[in-house]
Amino acid sequence: MDKENGKSPGFTFCICIGTCLGMALGAAMDKLAVGMALGYMFGVMYYLFFAKSDKEESNNDTQLKE
């Protein structure tokens, strides 16, 4: 139980959540296409900035084994 699940969210999950939130934002603005585009952009940006890459995870695994 001490080991924390360090798995980062997947790309598809980020896109889906961003698009869903963008649809809600677009419906509130009465511009659905703009809201979806903004949501997609925010989903991609979240993934690029906060998700760990596979290379970083493999480096962490090799450091733990040594």
N, C-alpha and C positions, 0 to 999 in steps of 0.2 A: 504494500500500500504506500510505501515511502516513495516509490518511483512514480514520477508524474508523467502522464502521457504527453509527450512533446511533439505529437504529430500536428503538422500545420494543416490548415484547411486547403482543400483541393481547388483547382482552377474552376472547375464546373460549379462547385458550391458557391464560390465568390461571385461568379457571373450570374447565377440564378438569384441569389439574394440581392445583388445590386440591381438587377432588372426588375425584380418584384418591388423593391423600394422605389425605383425610378417610376414605375407605373403609378404607384400611389402619389408620388410627387407630381407627375404629369397630369393626373386626374385633378389634383388640387389646383394646378395652374391652368387647366383647360387646354393643355398642349401635351398630349400623350406621347407623341414621337420625341419631343425634346426631353421629357422626363425619362423615357426609356434609354435614350442615348446617354444622358447624364448618369443614370444608374449603371449602365454597362461600363462607362468610363470609370466610375468610382469602384466598381467591382474589380476591374483589371488593375487599377492603381493599388487597391488594397492588397491584391495578390502579389504584385511586383514588389511592394515595399515591405510587407510583413510576413510573407510566407517564406519558410526556409527552403533553399534549393536542395536538390538531391546531393549535390557535391558537398554542401556543408554538413548534411546528415552523415555521409560516408566518412568525412574527416572526423566528425565527433565519435563515430563508432570505432575508428582505428585508434584514436587517442585513448578511448576507454579500455581497449584491449591491451594496450602497452603498459 
